C-alpha cells in the first residue's frame, strides 16, 4: 500500500511526498482506489488494438 500511495502522490502532482501526505492518502484509502482504477485502465487498454486509416498506409491519395 505504501508504494501505491507514493505512486499516487507523485502522479497527482506532489513532487516530494512527505509523511503527512502519505498518511492522509493511506487513511482515506486513496491508494486502493488508485490501484483499482489503474487495473481497470490496464484491462481496457489491453482489449484495444492499433487502428490506422487508409491515409496512414498511403491509400488516402488513391481512394478518391
KEPAKOL-709760 format. One record per atom (N, C-alpha, C, O, CB): chain; x, y, z. Coordinates in pm, 1 decimal, always signed. Atoms other than C-alpha are relative to their C-alpha. Glycine has a CB too. Layout:
{A; {X; Y; Z}};
...
***
This chain:
{A; {+82.3; -119.7; +0.0}};
{A; {+0.0; +0.0; +0.0}};
{A; {+85.8; +124.8; +0.0}};
{A; {+49.5; +225.7; -60.4}};
{A; {-93.1; +0.5; +119.7}};
{A; {-85.9; -117.7; -7.0}};
{A; {+285.0; +236.1; +74.3}};
{A; {+52.2; +38.3; -138.1}};
{A; {+54.6; +156.4; -172.9}};
{A; {+116.9; -25.2; +95.4}};
{A; {-49.5; -29.4; +134.3}};
{A; {+428.2; +205.7; -276.5}};
{A; {-110.6; +58.6; -87.0}};
{A; {-86.0; +151.0; -164.5}};
{A; {+56.8; -126.6; -65.0}};
{A; {+112.8; -53.8; +76.2}};
{A; {+84.0; +265.6; -427.7}};
{A; {-31.1; +142.9; +43.6}};
{A; {-64.5; +227.4; -39.5}};
{A; {-124.5; -89.1; +17.3}};
{A; {+23.4; -135.2; -50.2}};
{A; {+40.5; +570.8; -204.4}};
{A; {+105.7; +96.3; -52.6}};
{A; {+74.4; +210.2; -87.2}};
{A; {-0.9; +1.1; +153.3}};
{A; {-107.0; -84.1; +54.2}};
{A; {+377.5; +706.2; -317.5}};
{A; {-23.4; +28.3; -148.0}};
{A; {-8.1; +141.8; -193.2}};
{A; {+137.0; -67.2; +20.1}};
{A; {+26.8; -18.3; +142.7}};
{A; {+290.2; +649.5; -683.3}};
{A; {-117.8; +94.6; -20.9}};
{A; {-114.0; +180.7; -108.8}};
{A; {-27.9; -135.4; -67.6}};
{A; {+115.6; -88.4; +9.0}};
{A; {-47.3; +816.4; -632.8}};
{A; {+39.4; +144.3; +30.1}};
{A; {-2.7; +236.6; -39.6}};
{A; {-110.1; -46.0; +96.2}};
{A; {-42.0; -134.8; -38.0}};
{A; {+114.3; +1114.2; -461.8}};
{A; {+79.5; +65.8; -111.9}};
{A; {+57.2; +182.5; -144.0}};
{A; {+83.3; -3.9; +128.6}};
{A; {-84.1; -56.4; +105.5}};
{A; {+369.8; +1162.7; -738.1}};
{A; {-82.1; +30.6; -124.5}};
{A; {-64.6; +136.0; -185.6}};
{A; {+114.1; -96.0; -34.7}};
{A; {+80.6; -23.6; +119.8}};
{A; {+117.5; +1125.8; -1020.7}};
{A; {-105.3; +107.7; +20.7}};
{A; {-156.1; +163.4; -76.6}};
{A; {-66.9; -127.9; -43.1}};
{A; {+98.3; -105.2; -25.0}};
{A; {-119.5; +1368.8; -851.1}};
{A; {+64.4; +137.2; +18.6}};
{A; {-4.1; +233.9; +51.6}};
{A; {-82.0; -34.4; +122.2}};
{A; {-64.6; -130.3; +0.7}};
{A; {+140.1; +1645.1; -854.1}};
{A; {+83.5; +34.0; +121.9}};
{A; {+139.3; +143.5; +128.3}};
{A; {-101.1; +102.0; -15.7}};
{A; {-84.2; -25.3; -116.7}};
{A; {+318.3; +1616.2; -520.3}};
{A; {+141.9; -42.0; -37.2}};
{A; {+169.5; -160.7; -54.3}};
{A; {-51.9; -77.6; +127.8}};
{A; {-135.4; +29.8; +47.3}};
{A; {+684.9; +1641.5; -617.1}};
{A; {+82.6; -77.5; +101.9}};
{A; {+158.2; -167.8; +65.9}};
{A; {+71.4; +128.1; -35.3}};
{A; {-75.7; +66.5; -106.5}};
{A; {+828.6; +1532.7; -282.9}};
{A; {-96.9; -41.9; +110.4}};
{A; {-115.5; +31.3; +207.6}};
{A; {+112.2; +93.7; +56.9}};
{A; {+97.7; +41.7; -101.5}};
{A; {+572.5; +1332.4; -85.4}};
{A; {+64.9; -19.1; +137.0}};
{A; {+169.0; -83.5; +149.3}};
{A; {-68.4; -129.7; -43.0}};
{A; {-46.8; +11.1; -137.9}};
{A; {+622.9; +1357.4; +288.9}};
{A; {-95.3; -90.4; +78.3}};
{A; {-196.8; -137.9; +27.1}};
{A; {+10.4; +140.5; +66.7}};
{A; {+78.5; +88.1; -86.5}};
{A; {+485.7; +1157.5; +578.2}};
{A; {-145.7; +42.9; +7.6}};
{A; {-235.3; -40.6; -5.4}};
{A; {+59.8; -3.2; +139.6}};
{A; {+139.4; -43.2; -17.1}};
{A; {+175.4; +1372.5; +623.6}};
{A; {-80.4; -16.6; -128.9}};
{A; {-201.1; -40.1; -123.0}};
{A; {-4.8; +146.3; +45.7}};
{A; {+69.8; +26.9; +125.9}};
{A; {+90.2; +1341.0; +251.5}};
{A; {-40.4; -147.5; -7.3}};
{A; {-156.0; -181.2; -33.1}};
{A; {+89.2; +37.7; -121.2}};
{A; {+24.0; +143.9; +11.3}};
{A; {+124.4; +963.3; +256.2}};
{A; {-97.2; -49.4; +106.8}};
{A; {-180.1; -136.7; +80.9}};
{A; {+131.7; -76.5; +10.3}};
{A; {+89.5; +39.9; -108.4}};
{A; {-51.8; +929.8; +590.3}};
{A; {-145.5; +30.4; -34.9}};
{A; {-233.6; -52.1; -10.9}};
{A; {+38.9; +71.1; +130.2}};
{A; {+138.2; -34.2; +35.2}};
{A; {-360.7; +1111.6; +463.9}};
{A; {-49.9; -83.3; -117.7}};
{A; {-168.0; -117.8; -122.7}};
{A; {-11.1; +149.1; -33.3}};
{A; {+38.4; +86.1; +112.4}};
{A; {-361.2; +909.1; +138.7}};
{A; {-37.0; -138.4; +51.0}};
{A; {-138.3; -195.0; +9.9}};
{A; {+114.4; -9.7; -103.8}};
{A; {+27.1; +133.2; -54.7}};
{A; {-343.8; +582.9; +333.8}};
{A; {-124.1; -0.4; +89.1}};
{A; {-201.9; -95.8; +86.5}};
{A; {+120.7; -49.8; +79.2}};
{A; {+114.7; -6.6; -90.8}};
{A; {-601.4; +694.4; +592.1}};
{A; {-132.2; +7.7; -76.1}};
{A; {-234.1; -43.6; -29.7}};
{A; {+13.3; +120.4; +92.9}};
{A; {+123.9; -14.8; +77.4}};
{A; {-855.7; +780.7; +322.1}};
{A; {-15.4; -106.3; -108.8}};
{A; {-107.2; -99.8; -190.5}};
{A; {-4.7; +137.3; -63.1}};
{A; {+3.3; +111.4; +96.3}};
{A; {-783.1; +464.7; +116.9}};
{A; {+8.8; +44.6; -145.5}};
{A; {-37.9; -26.2; -234.7}};
{A; {-126.1; -79.7; +19.2}};
{A; {-16.0; -46.8; +137.2}};
{A; {-699.6; +671.9; -190.5}};
{A; {+95.9; -88.1; -78.1}};
{A; {+85.5; -97.7; -200.4}};
{A; {+49.0; +143.6; -1.4}};
{A; {-94.0; +89.2; +68.1}};
{A; {-416.6; +430.1; -267.8}};
{A; {-71.5; -121.0; -57.7}};
{A; {-39.1; -165.8; -167.7}};
{A; {+110.0; -45.2; +95.9}};
{A; {+74.8; +116.2; +48.5}};
{A; {-660.1; +139.5; -300.4}};
{A; {-88.0; +37.1; -119.1}};
{A; {-100.1; -39.9; -214.3}};
{A; {-86.0; -59.1; +112.6}};
{A; {+80.9; -47.8; +112.2}};
{A; {-889.5; +341.0; -526.0}};
{A; {+88.7; +19.7; -122.5}};
{A; {+49.7; -14.6; -234.1}};
{A; {-72.7; +132.3; +36.3}};
{A; {-95.3; -21.6; +108.9}};
{A; {-586.2; +437.5; -736.5}};
{A; {+39.4; -132.3; -65.4}};
{A; {+44.6; -141.7; -188.0}};
{A; {+125.1; +72.6; +51.8}};
{A; {-39.5; +131.2; +53.2}};
{A; {-479.8; +72.6; -774.6}};
{A; {-114.8; -62.0; -79.2}};
{A; {-92.3; -119.0; -185.9}};
{A; {+43.2; -94.9; +114.5}};
{A; {+115.7; +55.9; +71.2}};
{A; {-832.4; -34.8; -874.2}};
{A; {-21.4; +70.1; -133.8}};
{A; {-49.0; +4.7; -234.3}};
{A; {-126.7; +11.6; +86.1}};
{A; {+14.8; -73.6; +126.3}};
{A; {-856.0; +241.4; -1136.2}};
{A; {+110.8; -36.0; -97.9}};
{A; {+87.4; -47.8; -218.2}};
{A; {+0.2; +151.3; +25.6}};
{A; {-113.2; +36.0; +85.0}};
{A; {-512.6; +152.3; -1267.0}};
{A; {-21.5; -138.0; -62.7}};
{A; {+8.4; -158.4; -180.4}};
{A; {+131.2; +2.2; +81.1}};
{A; {+30.2; +133.4; +52.6}};
{A; {-616.2; -213.5; -1303.6}};
{A; {-109.4; +6.6; -106.1}};
{A; {-100.4; -60.1; -209.2}};
{A; {-42.6; -94.3; +113.7}};
{A; {+109.8; -12.6; +96.3}};
{A; {-938.3; -114.2; -1481.1}};
{A; {+48.8; +63.2; -129.6}};
{A; {+8.7; +20.9; -238.1}};
{A; {-114.6; +83.4; +59.4}};
{A; {-54.8; -63.4; +119.9}};
{A; {-747.9; +114.2; -1720.4}};
{A; {+85.9; -96.8; -78.8}};
{A; {+80.2; -99.0; -201.8}};
{A; {+81.4; +123.1; +37.2}};
{A; {-85.5; +97.9; +67.8}};
{A; {-497.1; -160.5; -1797.6}};
{A; {-85.0; -104.1; -70.9}};
{A; {-51.0; -148.0; -180.8}};
{A; {+95.1; -68.1; +100.2}};
{A; {+89.1; +97.8; +61.8}};
{A; {-781.1; -401.9; -1868.2}};
{A; {-64.6; +58.8; -125.1}};
{A; {-75.4; -9.1; -227.1}};
{A; {-108.2; -45.8; +99.9}};
{A; {+60.9; -65.5; +115.5}};
{A; {-949.4; -152.4; -2101.5}};
{A; {+98.9; +13.0; -114.8}};
{A; {+63.6; -10.3; -230.3}};
{A; {-53.1; +137.4; +38.8}};
{A; {-100.1; -20.6; +104.0}};
{A; {-626.6; -81.6; -2289.1}};
{A; {+46.8; -130.9; -60.9}};
{A; {+88.8; -132.7; -176.6}};
{A; {+118.2; +75.2; +55.9}};
{A; {-46.3; +127.2; +54.1}};
{A; {-539.5; -448.9; -2329.8}};
{A; {-95.2; -52.6; -106.9}};
{A; {-55.5; -135.2; -189.2}};
{A; {+15.0; -102.6; +111.8}};
{A; {+96.5; +44.8; +99.2}};
{A; {-854.2; -500.6; -2536.2}};
{A; {+2.3; +85.8; -125.5}};
{A; {-65.0; +53.6; -223.4}};
{A; {-138.4; +0.0; +59.2}};
{A; {-6.4; -89.2; +114.7}};
{A; {-769.8; -217.8; -2775.1}};
{A; {+112.8; -41.3; -92.6}};
{A; {+213.0; -98.7; -49.7}};
{A; {+18.4; +144.9; +45.2}};
{A; {-105.0; +23.1; +97.6}};
{A; {-569.8; -252.6; -3090.2}};
{A; {+37.3; +131.4; -65.7}};
{A; {-25.8; +234.4; -41.7}};
{A; {-44.0; -103.1; -105.3}};
{A; {-39.3; -118.5; +74.1}};
{A; {-393.0; -7.1; -3310.9}};
{A; {-83.7; +7.4; -126.5}};
{A; {-83.2; -85.5; -207.2}};
{A; {+151.8; -1.7; -33.3}};
{A; {+83.4; -19.5; +117.8}};
{A; {-630.7; +127.7; -3572.2}};
{A; {+59.0; +112.1; -83.2}};
{A; {+86.7; +221.0; -32.9}};
{A; {-146.7; +31.4; +39.3}};
{A; {-54.0; -101.1; +89.1}};
{A; {-499.1; +313.1; -3871.2}};
{A; {-91.2; +9.0; -122.1}};
{A; {-141.9; -91.8; -171.3}};
{A; {+147.4; -33.1; -41.4}};
{A; {+82.3; -21.3; +118.2}};
{A; {-691.7; +462.7; -4157.6}};
{A; {+79.3; -21.9; -127.3}};
{A; {+199.6; -47.6; -123.5}};
{A; {-58.6; +139.6; +1.1}};
{A; {-65.1; +23.8; +128.6}};
{A; {-615.5; +427.3; -4525.9}};
{A; {+107.6; +103.7; -29.2}};
{A; {+204.3; +74.4; -99.6}};
{A; {-103.0; +0.0; -111.5}};
{A; {-100.5; -103.6; +26.1}};
{A; {-423.4; +755.9; -4527.7}};
{A; {+134.3; -35.3; +63.6}};
{A; {+238.7; +6.5; +13.6}};
{A; {-48.7; +135.6; +52.5}};
{A; {-124.9; +41.2; -62.9}};
{A; {-165.1; +604.3; -4293.3}};
{A; {+79.9; -92.1; -91.8}};
{A; {+202.6; -83.5; -97.6}};
{A; {-28.2; -69.8; +133.2}};
{A; {-65.9; +96.2; +87.1}};
{A; {-87.9; +329.3; -4542.8}};
{A; {+17.6; +52.0; -142.7}};
{A; {+60.3; -22.3; -231.1}};
{A; {-78.5; -128.7; -2.2}};
{A; {-17.3; -58.1; +132.5}};
{A; {-85.0; +563.4; -4840.1}};
{A; {-120.4; -17.6; -89.7}};
{A; {-115.4; +21.8; -206.2}};
{A; {+118.8; -59.5; -65.7}};
{A; {+118.3; +23.3; +81.7}};
{A; {-430.2; +465.8; -4962.4}};
{A; {-90.0; +120.5; -11.7}};
{A; {-178.0; +123.1; -97.7}};
{A; {-77.5; -113.1; +55.2}};
{A; {+85.8; -117.7; +1.9}};
{A; {-586.8; +802.8; -4893.0}};
{A; {+10.6; +79.0; -128.6}};
{A; {-87.5; +139.6; -171.8}};
{A; {+32.9; +88.7; +115.2}};
{A; {-20.0; -75.4; +123.9}};
{A; {-440.4; +958.0; -5207.4}};
{A; {-69.7; -67.2; -117.9}};
{A; {-124.5; +0.8; -204.6}};
{A; {+149.5; +15.2; -29.4}};
{A; {+50.6; +73.0; +115.4}};
{A; {-558.9; +687.0; -5444.3}};
{A; {-147.4; -35.5; +10.7}};
{A; {-207.0; -80.2; -87.3}};
{A; {+79.5; -124.7; -19.1}};
{A; {+138.4; +41.5; -19.4}};
{A; {-905.0; +629.0; -5297.1}};
{A; {-100.4; +98.9; -57.4}};
{A; {-219.3; +67.7; -64.3}};
{A; {-27.0; -19.4; +146.1}};
{A; {+94.8; -102.4; +44.9}};
{A; {-1056.9; +946.1; -5439.7}};
{A; {-38.9; -18.8; -138.0}};
{A; {-118.2; +58.9; -191.0}};
{A; {+54.4; +134.6; +15.6}};
***
